[in-house]
Amino acid sequence: MKIYYYIIILSIISVGCQTIDLPKERYNQYDLSTIKVYIRNDTLFCSLKNSLDCPLRFYISTSDSTINKSLHSIYPITFHSKKDTLIMIQVNSNSSGKVETFWGACMGDLDRKIDYNKIDLPFCKGKSYKIVQGYNGKHSHHTDYSRYAIDFGLQTNDTICAADDGFVVGVIKDYTIGGNDKRFEEFANYITLYHPHSGLYTQYAHLKNNGSFVKVGDTVKQGQAIGLAGMTGFTSIAHLHFNVLIPCPPKDGFKSTPIEFIEHYNGNSLRINDIVKK
């Protein structure tokens, strides 16, 4: 009996010490290498060539608390889509020489009115799928960012379609793995679309490696095939995580919003194991 006792203990220790190999590379859904933020004398210069088909807003801070007070009064700094913009801001500072700057970018214009409209189910016509997780799901739909997301039971290599006309403003396609551990949350492949007629954004997550058919800058039509489902990121099963988003103040930049579908489904009424058909 003593031998078996030690075997059990060693087994528990071994499981407890398992390490998870997270991806070493980090990918961004769009390129922001063209932004430049610098301070010269008492003026902060912020220049950006916004190549996206959607607005971008910035929250800039510096290592100088006096300058930050000036910046906070004008947040956010919004850059319109497809425009080169130079913004000059008078700041009060006793700093001499270079001041280190920090910035974060979010999609969307907070002053843009959202015109809600019904959208298409995000998969091919004639297909039907089970709801894996709905609004306020306990597993992962319990933050402002994901509260009204819907998980459809697409299998790996099933086709994902655009829910509405719009532009591709974000793509991540190079991750290869996923897992049922929250640390995988930032390593999902996904596509972000902007729908300028409504102001809504739609996001399609957990795509397979290289599973995007589109790239940033593409125009898409409602019902167009845009990618293939998979199981990258925080998941233990293949599915499509579908989220409709609207801009909100930081830190997330977006919050999830309820939606209705053209096919007469209301997101509020969908429950786990319900079957939806397009």
MARKE-573754 format. One line per 10 residues: for each residue x, y negated, z of N, C-alpha, C. Coordinates in Angstrom, 3 decimals, always signed. Each point is the difference from the previous one (the first is absolute). Example, Ala and Ser with C-alpha at 12.3 -4.5 7.8 and 13.67 -1.06 7.14 Angstrom:
BEGIN
+13.190:+5.690:+7.800:-0.890:-1.190:+0.000:+0.900:-1.200:+0.000 | -0.350:-1.050:-0.720:+0.820:-1.190:+0.060:-0.770:-1.090:+0.730
//
This chain:
BEGIN
+0.821:+1.216:+0.000:-0.821:-1.216:+0.000:+0.852:-1.262:+0.000 | +1.130:+0.072:+0.651:+0.854:-1.174:+0.090:+0.512:-0.429:-1.368 | +0.325:+0.969:-0.836:+0.508:-0.297:-1.345:-1.059:-0.743:-0.815 | -1.228:+0.475:+0.060:-1.074:-0.651:-0.754:-0.250:-1.413:+0.499 | +0.154:-0.215:+1.286:-0.197:-1.313:+0.591:+0.968:-1.010:-0.611 | +1.255:+0.357:-0.109:+0.999:-0.908:-0.554:-0.215:-0.232:-1.496 | -0.464:+1.009:-0.706:-0.281:-0.151:-1.430:-1.096:-1.038:-0.221 | -1.039:+0.044:+0.822:-1.097:-0.946:-0.128:+0.480:-1.424:+0.263 | +0.793:-0.185:+1.035:+0.503:-1.326:+0.341:+0.853:-0.566:-1.121 | +0.888:+0.821:-0.539:+0.870:-0.453:-1.077:-0.809:-0.378:-1.236
-1.070:+0.755:-0.246:-0.845:-0.284:-1.152:-0.681:-1.356:+0.145 | -0.484:-0.295:+1.195:-0.666:-1.273:+0.245:+0.979:-1.151:-0.166 | +1.209:+0.180:+0.540:+1.013:-1.039:-0.116:+0.337:-0.244:-1.456 | +0.102:+1.080:-0.773:+0.347:-0.122:-1.414:-1.047:-0.794:-0.761 | -1.293:+0.292:+0.260:-1.077:-0.718:-0.680:-0.007:-1.471:+0.398 | +0.223:-0.268:+1.295:-0.023:-1.368:+0.486:+1.104:-0.857:-0.581 | +1.088:+0.633:-0.409:+1.144:-0.760:-0.498:+0.032:-0.097:-1.521 | -1.054:+0.456:-0.663:-0.021:-0.079:-1.457:+0.099:-1.446:-0.468 | +0.782:-0.225:-1.005:+0.114:-1.343:-0.569:-0.726:-0.049:-1.334 | -0.490:-1.177:-0.334:-0.706:-0.200:-1.261:+0.899:-0.818:-0.919
+0.226:+0.512:-1.181:+0.826:-0.697:-0.971:-0.862:-0.980:-0.797 | -0.002:-1.239:+0.427:-0.730:-1.035:-0.726:+0.815:-0.455:-1.202 | -0.651:-0.496:-1.039:+0.744:-0.512:-1.162:+0.974:-1.098:+0.422 | +1.161:+0.027:-0.595:+1.022:-1.012:+0.330:-0.208:-1.289:-0.793 | -0.571:+0.114:-1.187:-0.252:-1.188:-0.830:-1.307:-0.669:+0.406 | -0.026:-1.326:-0.099:-1.222:-0.773:+0.195:-0.326:-0.722:-1.297 | -1.251:+0.090:-0.434:-0.401:-0.620:-1.265:-1.033:-1.089:+0.251 | +0.049:-1.044:-0.815:-0.993:-1.069:+0.058:-0.956:+0.142:-1.177 | -1.245:-0.411:+0.211:-0.984:+0.179:-1.072:+0.125:-1.058:-1.095 | +0.714:-1.094:+0.280:+0.260:-0.997:-1.031:+1.320:-0.687:+0.314
+0.556:-0.679:-0.983:+1.326:-0.604:+0.115:-0.107:-1.452:+0.475 | +0.729:-0.292:+1.081:+0.019:-1.372:+0.496:+1.415:-0.573:+0.001 | +0.833:+0.530:-0.876:+1.392:-0.438:-0.033:+0.145:-1.427:-0.521 | -1.072:-0.539:-0.596:+0.100:-1.334:-0.595:-0.316:-1.119:+0.988 | -0.320:+0.333:+1.254:-0.276:-1.062:+0.969:+1.305:-0.529:+0.582 | +0.049:-1.322:+0.175:+1.149:-0.643:+0.625:-0.521:-0.981:+1.043 | +0.504:+0.126:+1.218:-0.366:-0.898:+1.084:+1.285:-0.584:+0.582 | +0.106:-1.328:+0.007:+1.211:-0.614:+0.547:-0.327:-1.398:+0.509 | +0.877:-0.512:+0.847:-0.187:-1.316:+0.597:+1.176:-0.887:-0.396 | -0.334:-1.206:-0.471:+1.032:-0.963:-0.349:-0.364:-1.320:+0.669
+0.901:-0.477:+0.852:-0.271:-1.193:+0.814:-1.273:+0.222:+0.810 | -1.014:-0.830:-0.201:-1.243:+0.162:+0.767:-1.136:+0.551:-0.857 | +0.332:+0.715:-1.051:-1.022:+0.535:-0.904:+0.173:+1.510:-0.163 | -1.121:+0.732:+0.156:+0.000:+1.431:-0.267:-0.523:+0.214:-1.408 | +0.758:+0.734:-0.791:-0.378:+0.320:-1.375:-0.414:+1.466:-0.069 | -1.124:+0.245:-0.630:-0.478:+1.374:-0.183:-0.408:+0.141:-1.469 | +0.741:+0.818:-0.732:-0.312:+0.175:-1.423:-0.307:+1.468:-0.277 | -0.940:+0.202:-0.888:-0.404:+1.367:-0.336:-0.529:+0.060:-1.420 | +0.448:+0.998:-0.705:-0.602:+0.332:-1.286:-0.952:+1.164:+0.272 | -1.273:-0.302:+0.149:-0.993:+1.026:+0.310:-0.431:+0.680:-1.296
+0.515:+1.193:-0.231:-0.329:+0.739:-1.214:-1.258:+0.848:+0.161 | -0.581:+0.022:+1.201:-1.198:+0.806:+0.249:-1.260:-0.703:-0.502 | -1.009:+0.812:-0.314:-1.298:-0.522:-0.434:-0.916:-0.216:+1.200 | +0.582:-0.424:+1.108:-0.781:-0.332:+1.188:+0.780:-1.034:+0.808 | -0.693:-0.744:+0.853:+0.706:-0.979:+0.837:+0.872:+0.710:+1.037 | +1.044:-0.694:+0.439:+0.849:+0.453:+1.101:+0.068:-1.102:+1.038 | -0.015:+0.375:+1.250:+0.164:-1.003:+1.048:+1.171:+0.396:+0.899 | +0.680:-1.023:+0.487:+1.227:+0.214:+0.755:-0.088:-0.623:+1.382 | +0.641:+0.675:+0.941:+0.137:-0.496:+1.365:+1.493:-0.060:+0.287 | +0.516:-1.229:+0.056:+1.441:-0.190:+0.101:+0.355:-0.493:+1.404
+1.059:+0.541:+0.547:+0.533:-0.522:+1.252:+1.512:-0.084:-0.123 | +0.613:-0.706:+0.919:+1.446:-0.185:-0.022:+0.563:+0.260:+1.391 | +1.296:-0.087:+0.104:+0.649:+0.156:+1.306:-0.021:-1.304:+0.786 | -0.652:-1.023:-0.567:-0.094:-1.310:+0.647:-1.445:-0.220:+0.463 | -0.230:-0.059:+1.309:-1.360:-0.110:+0.534:-0.658:-1.326:-0.382 | +0.779:-1.063:-0.188:-0.562:-1.298:-0.391:-0.576:+0.065:-1.412 | +0.737:+0.640:-0.914:-0.491:+0.179:-1.369:-1.256:+0.860:-0.004 | -0.019:+1.029:+0.826:-1.154:+0.908:+0.040:-1.294:-0.732:+0.359 | +0.097:-1.008:+0.861:-1.197:-0.764:+0.359:-0.581:-0.687:-1.228 | +0.867:-0.522:-0.850:-0.474:-0.627:-1.232:-0.639:+1.020:-0.928
+0.612:+1.169:-0.101:-0.505:+1.033:-0.909:-1.343:+0.552:+0.452 | -0.165:+0.210:+1.301:-1.232:+0.604:+0.505:-1.223:-0.846:-0.314 | +0.192:-1.300:-0.133:-1.136:-0.889:-0.247:-0.531:+0.124:-1.428 | +0.764:+0.611:-0.904:-0.452:+0.100:-1.399:-0.204:+1.446:-0.446 | +0.080:+0.970:+0.915:-0.194:+1.395:-0.399:-1.415:+0.230:-0.507 | -0.176:+0.937:-0.954:+1.065:+0.627:-0.780:+0.367:-0.853:-1.224 | +1.174:+0.274:-0.567:+0.406:-0.627:-1.255:-0.444:+0.938:-1.121 | -0.915:-0.473:-0.860:-0.598:+0.877:-1.014:+0.552:-0.311:-1.385 | +0.396:+1.055:-0.709:+0.485:-0.113:-1.374:-1.041:+0.637:-0.924 | -0.414:-0.712:-1.015:-1.010:+0.516:-0.917:+0.606:+1.041:-0.941
-0.867:+0.830:-0.564:+0.453:+1.092:-0.862:+0.647:-0.517:-1.277 | +1.027:+0.735:-0.452:+0.654:-0.261:-1.278:+0.516:-1.437:-0.132 | +0.520:-0.558:+1.095:+0.509:-1.365:-0.058:+1.347:-0.102:+0.699 | +0.855:-0.865:-0.553:+1.240:-0.361:+0.674:-0.298:-1.220:+0.866 | +0.359:+0.095:+1.261:-0.365:-1.070:+0.933:+1.196:-0.383:+0.862 | +0.155:-1.285:+0.199:+0.997:-0.534:+0.935:-0.732:-0.855:+1.016 | +0.142:+0.355:+1.271:-0.635:-0.756:+1.075:+1.093:-0.628:+0.854 | -0.157:-1.289:+0.287:+0.953:-0.708:+0.853:-0.733:-0.484:+1.241 | +0.537:+0.308:+1.154:-0.654:-0.321:+1.263:+0.965:-0.805:+0.864 | -0.450:-1.164:+0.406:+0.809:-0.818:+0.891:-0.024:+0.613:+1.398
+1.162:+0.244:+0.569:+0.082:+0.609:+1.329:+0.892:-0.858:+0.888 | -0.313:+0.031:+1.276:+0.797:-0.731:+0.972:+0.985:+0.960:+0.653 | +1.271:-0.291:-0.119:+0.991:+0.928:+0.525:+1.256:-0.733:+0.423 | +0.575:+0.487:+1.078:+1.296:-0.498:+0.442:+1.123:+0.923:-0.435 | -0.381:+1.038:-0.764:+0.995:+0.986:-0.422:+0.919:-0.586:-1.055 | +1.224:+0.409:+0.063:+0.946:-0.388:-1.039:+0.483:+1.254:-0.694 | +0.195:-0.087:-1.311:+0.441:+1.169:-0.745:-1.150:+0.931:-0.315 | +0.332:+1.240:-0.292:-0.991:+0.977:-0.455:-0.881:+0.475:+1.152 | -1.306:+0.078:-0.248:-0.949:+0.535:+0.969:-0.565:+1.295:-0.549 | +0.091:+1.059:+0.756:-0.483:+1.296:-0.474:-1.520:-0.018:-0.117
-0.522:+0.505:-1.119:-1.439:+0.032:-0.223:-0.495:+1.437:-0.092 | -1.252:+0.206:+0.406:-0.648:+1.304:-0.043:-1.384:-0.210:-0.620 | -0.470:+0.955:-0.765:-1.309:-0.164:-0.606:-0.688:+1.352:-0.175 | -1.321:-0.075:-0.035:-0.816:+1.169:-0.297:-1.024:-0.383:-1.049 | -0.313:+0.933:-0.878:-0.926:-0.291:-1.103:-1.248:+0.868:+0.114 | -1.132:-0.581:-0.342:-1.267:+0.725:-0.038:-0.715:-0.353:-1.299 | -0.755:+0.935:-0.524:-0.821:-0.278:-1.172:-1.265:-0.750:+0.419 | -0.501:-0.805:-0.943:-1.304:-0.609:+0.201:+0.040:-1.440:+0.471 | -1.064:-0.711:-0.331:-0.191:-1.392:+0.381:-1.140:-0.049:+1.021 | +0.285:-0.484:+1.206:-1.017:-0.020:+1.054:-1.165:-0.931:-0.326
+0.199:-0.937:-0.920:-1.075:-0.930:-0.371:-0.885:+0.526:-1.129 | +0.368:+1.145:-0.550:-0.774:+0.583:-1.106:-1.264:+0.655:+0.543 | -1.165:-0.420:-0.509:-1.265:+0.614:+0.416:-0.106:+1.407:-0.592 | -0.385:+0.952:+0.810:-0.163:+1.379:-0.457:-1.422:+0.192:-0.527 | -0.096:+0.464:-1.229:-1.304:+0.294:-0.607:-0.153:+1.521:-0.073 | -0.646:+0.544:+0.996:-0.128:+1.458:+0.075:-0.863:+0.526:-1.149 | +0.470:+1.069:-0.614:-0.780:+0.649:-1.053:+0.144:+1.513:+0.156 | -0.938:+0.726:-0.540:+0.092:+1.457:+0.059:+1.138:+0.463:-0.898 | +0.680:+1.060:+0.425:+1.133:+0.522:-0.753:-0.214:+1.473:-0.321 | +0.868:+0.525:-0.841:-0.090:+1.377:-0.479:+0.684:+0.954:+0.975
-0.485:+1.237:+0.077:+0.737:+1.022:+0.749:+1.367:+0.204:-0.661 | +1.062:+0.188:+0.789:+1.364:-0.024:-0.548:+0.501:+1.328:-0.569 | -0.871:+0.685:-0.733:+0.431:+1.234:-0.658:-0.782:+0.182:-1.293 | +0.267:+1.089:-0.721:-0.524:+0.167:-1.365:-1.500:+0.272:-0.037 | -0.638:-0.473:-1.050:-1.419:+0.229:-0.229:-0.274:+1.500:-0.109 | -1.078:+0.449:+0.643:-0.360:+1.409:-0.018:+0.577:+0.796:+1.153 | +0.926:-0.594:+0.759:+0.630:+0.685:+1.127:-0.773:-0.267:+1.290 | +0.098:+0.922:+0.936:-0.576:-0.200:+1.333:+1.020:+0.433:+1.047 | +0.022:-0.732:+1.118:+0.986:+0.284:+1.049:-0.627:-0.145:+1.380 | +0.600:+0.709:+0.946:-0.431:-0.050:+1.388:+0.654:-1.193:+0.695
-0.732:-0.602:+0.938:+0.564:-1.050:+0.839:+0.828:+0.662:+1.101 | +1.270:-0.344:+0.068:+0.911:+0.562:+1.006:-0.001:-0.855:+1.265 | -0.106:-1.315:-0.181:-0.052:-0.935:+1.132:-0.686:-1.273:-0.485 | -0.903:-0.529:+0.824:-0.736:-1.196:-0.393:+0.349:-1.199:+0.845 | -0.933:-0.966:+0.062:+0.214:-1.220:+0.773:+0.264:+0.337:+1.468 | +0.918:-0.730:+0.609:+0.331:+0.145:+1.420:+0.427:+1.422:+0.371 | +0.614:+0.708:-0.953:+0.457:+1.364:+0.272:+1.043:+0.050:+1.106 | -0.122:+0.994:+0.868:+0.873:+0.077:+1.172:+1.446:+0.319:-0.359 | +0.206:+0.695:-1.108:+1.368:+0.425:-0.333:+0.877:-1.186:-0.370 | -0.470:-0.858:-0.913:+0.871:-1.103:-0.430:-0.756:-1.245:-0.463
-1.322:-0.013:+0.122:-0.784:-1.153:-0.458:-0.522:-0.807:+1.199 | +0.913:-0.454:+0.836:-0.431:-0.676:+1.226:+0.750:-1.311:+0.244 | +0.594:-0.564:-1.061:+0.606:-1.321:+0.107:-0.724:-0.946:-0.957 | +0.226:-1.295:+0.164:-0.637:-0.959:-0.908:+0.394:+0.266:-1.448 | +1.203:+0.486:-0.200:+0.497:+0.239:-1.363:-0.695:+1.188:-0.667 | -0.450:+0.974:+0.778:-0.525:+1.239:-0.603:-1.409:+0.368:+0.451 | -0.629:-0.864:+0.763:-1.277:+0.358:+0.649:-1.070:+0.471:-0.981 | -0.054:-0.573:-1.195:-1.044:+0.341:-0.970:+0.558:+0.770:-1.201 | +1.138:+0.629:+0.189:+0.543:+0.860:-1.052:-0.820:+1.289:-0.077 | +0.051:+0.635:-1.173:-0.671:+1.280:-0.202:+1.022:+0.975:-0.592
+0.074:+1.195:+0.587:+0.867:+1.049:-0.533:-0.844:+0.984:-0.804 | +0.312:+0.079:-1.292:-0.685:+0.937:-0.894:+0.880:+1.237:-0.173 | -0.622:+1.170:-0.067:+0.738:+1.256:-0.008:+0.592:+0.400:-1.337 | +0.644:-0.926:-0.693:+0.699:+0.342:-1.239:+1.181:+0.914:+0.321 | +0.272:+0.923:-0.893:+1.145:+0.892:+0.155:+1.188:-0.553:-0.777 | +1.184:+0.502:+0.311:+1.194:-0.440:-0.707:-0.186:+0.166:-1.507 | +0.341:-1.038:-0.734:-0.126:-0.090:-1.457:-1.396:-0.359:-0.493 | -0.979:-0.173:+0.907:-1.295:-0.522:-0.429:+0.161:-1.480:-0.365 | -0.799:-0.441:-0.971:+0.167:-1.348:-0.548:-0.741:-1.046:+0.831 | +0.708:-1.094:+0.263:-0.543:-1.165:+0.708:-0.339:-1.071:-1.040
-1.135:-0.681:+0.184:-0.434:-1.020:-0.963:-0.223:-1.341:+0.691 | +0.170:-1.067:-0.768:-0.199:-1.353:+0.524:-1.467:-0.221:+0.345 | -0.237:-0.590:+1.170:-1.372:-0.235:+0.455:-0.635:-1.220:-0.648 | +0.835:-0.856:-0.615:-0.535:-1.210:-0.642:+1.061:-0.556:-0.951 | -0.415:-0.923:-0.859:+0.958:-0.691:-0.867:+0.979:-0.801:+0.859 | +1.241:-0.105:-0.453:+0.943:-0.808:+0.759:+1.418:+0.128:-0.499 | +0.924:-0.375:+0.875:+1.425:+0.018:-0.300:+0.737:+0.867:+1.011 | +1.057:+0.654:-0.474:+0.862:+0.766:+0.899:+0.974:-0.971:+0.661 | -0.062:-0.106:+1.323:+0.867:-0.937:+0.717:+0.961:+0.706:+0.956 | -0.126:+1.313:+0.107:+0.927:+0.747:+0.848:+0.036:+1.463:-0.367
+1.199:+0.565:-0.053:+0.164:+1.440:-0.263:+1.187:+0.513:+0.812 | -0.222:+1.072:+0.737:+1.091:+0.790:+0.583:-0.210:+1.432:-0.475 | +1.050:+0.594:-0.582:-0.169:+1.295:-0.665:+1.101:+1.010:+0.301 | +1.045:-0.390:+0.744:+1.208:+0.825:+0.082:+0.120:+0.895:+1.232 | -0.934:-0.092:+0.945:+0.073:+0.896:+1.152:-0.400:+1.410:-0.416 | +0.532:+0.984:+0.703:-0.211:+1.397:-0.399:-0.714:+0.838:+1.055 | -0.018:-0.450:+1.253:-0.535:+0.848:+1.068:-0.997:-0.752:+0.865 | -0.709:+0.769:+0.818:-0.910:-0.554:+0.986:-0.037:+0.920:+1.202 | -0.770:-0.362:+1.009:-0.104:+0.832:+1.186:-1.012:-0.550:+0.973 | -0.441:+0.847:+0.902:-1.016:-0.384:+0.978:+0.661:-0.642:+1.213
+0.745:-1.031:-0.259:+0.717:-0.748:+1.035:-0.067:-1.467:-0.385 | -0.388:-0.852:+0.958:-0.230:-1.409:-0.301:+1.231:-0.697:-0.564 | +1.176:+0.592:+0.239:+1.216:-0.609:-0.537:+0.055:+0.066:-1.528 | -0.817:+0.847:-0.597:-0.063:+0.074:-1.465:-0.882:-1.104:-0.596 | -0.666:-0.776:+0.851:-1.003:-0.957:-0.477:+0.564:-0.975:-1.030 | +1.251:-0.389:+0.154:+0.589:-1.001:-0.897:+0.670:+0.612:-1.226 | -0.222:+1.290:-0.228:+0.683:+0.682:-1.103:-0.974:+0.653:-0.969 | -1.126:-0.650:-0.233:-0.993:+0.502:-0.959:+0.183:-0.689:-1.344 | -0.234:+0.732:-1.062:-0.107:-0.613:-1.327:-1.407:-0.568:-0.159 | -0.094:-1.197:-0.582:-1.332:-0.581:-0.184:+0.005:-1.056:-1.097
-1.206:-0.356:-0.413:-0.225:-1.044:-1.004:-0.915:-1.052:+0.603 | +0.320:-1.273:-0.240:-0.867:-1.098:+0.435:-0.500:-0.752:-1.232 | -1.311:-0.183:-0.092:-0.608:-0.771:-1.080:-0.642:-1.262:+0.565 | +0.073:-1.075:-0.786:-0.687:-1.240:+0.347:-1.121:-0.220:-1.003 | -1.170:-0.375:+0.505:-1.179:-0.208:-0.839:-0.392:-1.480:+0.086 | +0.496:-0.812:-0.949:-0.137:-1.452:+0.114:-1.438:-0.505:-0.040 | -0.913:+0.725:-0.642:-1.387:-0.460:-0.066:-0.692:+0.075:+1.365 | +0.519:+0.857:+0.898:-0.603:+0.138:+1.328:+0.906:-0.491:+1.125 | +1.303:+0.025:-0.238:+0.950:-0.318:+1.059:+0.370:+1.201:+0.835 | -0.571:+1.174:-0.322:+0.301:+1.233:+0.734:+1.290:+0.641:-0.500
+0.619:+0.776:+0.877:+1.134:+0.848:-0.347:-0.412:+1.447:+0.292 | +0.416:+0.937:-0.841:-0.231:+1.407:+0.291:+1.336:+0.722:+0.046 | +0.074:+0.983:+0.891:+1.256:+0.736:+0.189:-0.283:+1.498:-0.042 | +0.918:+0.720:-0.666:-0.153:+1.429:-0.272:+1.269:+0.687:+0.513 | -0.108:+0.759:+1.085:+1.208:+0.469:+0.697:+0.122:+1.518:+0.045 | +1.224:+0.445:+0.307:+0.442:+1.394:+0.093:+0.246:+0.629:-1.372 | +0.295:-0.818:-0.995:+0.262:+0.535:-1.343:+1.217:+0.921:+0.016 | +0.027:+0.931:-0.935:+1.147:+0.895:-0.125:+1.221:-0.774:-0.491 | +1.160:+0.602:+0.135:+1.231:-0.617:-0.483:-0.111:-0.317:-1.487 | +0.319:-1.236:-0.369:-0.132:-0.471:-1.384:-1.410:+0.201:-0.545
-0.987:-0.127:+0.882:-1.387:+0.254:-0.393:-0.761:-1.216:-0.473 | +0.698:-1.121:-0.234:-0.676:-1.198:-0.499:+0.085:-0.055:-1.518 | -1.144:-0.273:-0.644:-0.032:-0.191:-1.453:+0.211:-1.469:-0.379 | +0.000:-0.884:+1.007:+0.037:-1.436:-0.274:+1.204:-0.630:+0.697 | +0.294:-1.228:-0.402:+1.094:-0.753:+0.622:-0.499:-1.404:+0.331 | +0.736:-0.689:+0.861:-0.372:-1.358:+0.389:-0.060:-0.882:-1.250 | -1.089:-0.749:-0.126:-0.205:-0.872:-1.156:-1.000:+0.543:-0.998 | -0.326:+1.305:+0.092:-0.966:+0.588:-0.925:-1.413:-0.500:+0.295 | -0.805:-0.082:-1.057:-1.435:-0.259:+0.126:-0.726:+1.335:-0.031 | -0.981:+0.176:+0.883:-0.752:+1.258:+0.021:-1.493:-0.281:-0.109
-0.711:+0.999:-0.521:-1.448:-0.077:-0.125:-0.659:+0.968:+0.973 | -1.191:-0.324:+0.424:-0.746:+0.866:+0.909:-0.115:+1.396:-0.594 | +0.328:+1.013:+0.789:-0.081:+1.382:-0.438:+1.251:+0.505:-0.686 | +0.975:-0.869:-0.232:+1.248:+0.406:-0.666:+0.840:+0.873:+0.927 | +0.588:+1.056:-0.548:+0.895:+0.865:+0.780:+1.262:-0.788:+0.342 | +0.356:-0.029:+1.295:+1.181:-0.769:+0.421:+1.039:+0.842:+0.718 | -0.360:+1.226:+0.413:+0.991:+0.797:+0.712:-0.491:+1.380:+0.361 | +0.867:+0.727:+0.717:-0.286:+1.373:+0.425:+0.086:+0.117:+1.519 | -0.981:+0.672:+0.576:-0.036:+0.189:+1.453:+1.140:+0.904:+0.457 | +0.335:-0.132:+1.266:+1.061:+0.823:+0.589:-0.119:-0.004:+1.504
+1.134:+0.139:+0.694:-0.018:-0.014:+1.461:+1.280:-0.603:+0.568 | +0.401:-1.152:-0.555:+1.122:-0.726:+0.576:-0.504:-0.894:+1.135 | +0.874:-0.290:+0.945:-0.363:-0.864:+1.113:-0.587:+0.778:+1.170 | -0.804:-0.678:+0.821:-0.557:+0.568:+1.227:-1.235:+0.842:-0.320 | +0.231:+1.253:-0.334:-1.092:+0.924:-0.288:+0.512:+1.427:-0.013 | -0.869:+0.934:+0.317:+0.355:+1.422:-0.070:-0.778:+0.705:-1.099 | -0.881:-0.745:-0.690:-0.771:+0.587:-1.098:+0.006:-0.963:-1.184 | -0.157:+0.554:-1.185:-0.127:-0.846:-1.186:-1.363:-0.699:+0.039 | -0.003:-1.284:-0.300:-1.246:-0.757:-0.117:+0.319:-1.390:-0.541 | -1.039:-0.753:-0.321:+0.140:-1.399:-0.388:-0.511:-0.881:+1.129
+0.880:-0.818:+0.521:-0.375:-1.019:+0.988:-0.341:-1.264:-0.781 | -1.278:-0.384:+0.014:-0.481:-1.135:-0.777:-0.432:-1.110:+0.946 | +0.553:-1.187:-0.213:-0.250:-1.108:+0.917:-0.291:-1.267:-0.797 | -1.041:-0.730:+0.398:-0.322:-1.296:-0.596:+0.399:-1.068:+1.005 | +0.778:-0.999:-0.472:+0.647:-0.938:+0.913:-0.301:-1.439:-0.365 | -0.001:-0.859:+1.032:-0.098:-1.444:-0.206:+1.116:-0.663:+0.803 | +0.492:-1.154:-0.477:+1.076:-0.681:+0.724:-0.461:-0.466:+1.382 | +0.925:+0.054:+0.958:-0.259:-0.516:+1.337:+1.310:-0.540:+0.561 | -0.059:-0.815:+1.047:+1.230:-0.542:+0.573:+0.930:+1.121:+0.477 | +1.302:-0.310:+0.211:+0.965:+1.031:+0.397:-0.415:+0.597:+1.332
+0.569:+1.221:+0.290:+1.229:+0.451:-0.607:-0.237:+0.936:-1.182 | -1.105:+0.682:-0.046:-0.205:+0.995:-1.049:-0.168:-0.624:-1.384 | -0.599:-1.179:-0.074:-0.216:-0.639:-1.290:-1.279:+0.410:-0.685 | -0.485:+1.199:+0.310:-1.234:+0.541:-0.557:-0.850:+0.576:+1.124 | -1.301:+0.061:-0.241:-0.855:+0.827:+0.849:-0.980:+0.746:-0.884 | -0.376:+1.172:+0.447:-0.903:+0.870:-0.735:-1.421:-0.571:+0.060 | -0.774:+0.243:-1.061:-1.365:-0.525:-0.041:-0.965:+1.063:-0.522 | -1.240:+0.021:+0.483:-0.988:+0.967:-0.507:-0.332:-0.278:-1.464 | -0.503:+1.034:-0.671:-0.283:-0.146:-1.434:-1.140:+0.924:-0.409 | -0.660:-0.339:-1.100:-1.005:+0.868:-0.613:+0.486:+0.419:-1.380
-0.453:+1.180:-0.419:+0.422:+0.541:-1.290:-1.135:-0.070:-1.018 | +0.397:-0.123:-1.253:-0.956:-0.053:-1.097:-0.878:+1.249:-0.016 | +0.567:+1.106:+0.428:-0.716:+1.277:-0.041:-1.032:+0.137:+1.127 | -0.339:-1.121:+0.648:-1.044:-0.068:+1.028:+0.427:+0.587:+1.339 | +1.302:+0.092:+0.235:+0.497:+0.386:+1.319:+0.406:-1.263:+0.758 | -0.371:-0.014:+1.278:+0.437:-1.082:+0.877:+1.041:+0.567:+0.948 | +1.164:-0.649:+0.052:+1.076:+0.517:+0.837:-0.410:+0.209:+1.446 | -0.899:-0.840:+0.510:-0.437:+0.112:+1.392:-0.709:+1.319:+0.294 | -0.609:+0.583:-1.003:-0.809:+1.197:+0.226:+0.740:+1.305:-0.299 | +1.233:-0.090:-0.523:+0.744:+1.211:-0.350:+0.627:+0.634:+1.243
-0.142:+1.314:+0.117:+0.506:+0.730:+1.164:+0.915:+1.139:-0.465 | +0.820:+0.497:+0.917:+0.878:+1.133:-0.298:-0.803:+1.163:-0.565 | +0.516:+0.600:-1.062:-0.596:+1.150:-0.695:-1.145:-0.369:-0.940 | -0.412:-1.255:-0.037:-0.953:-0.416:-1.041:+0.660:+0.190:-1.377 | -0.808:+0.331:-0.994:+0.501:+0.145:-1.372:-0.474:-1.216:-0.809 | +0.957:-0.654:-0.663:-0.372:-1.119:-0.869:+0.340:+0.373:-1.444 | -0.888:-0.381:-0.901:+0.168:+0.356:-1.407:-0.044:-1.236:-0.872 | +0.849:-0.011:-1.002:+0.039:-1.130:-0.934:-0.631:+0.414:-1.327
//
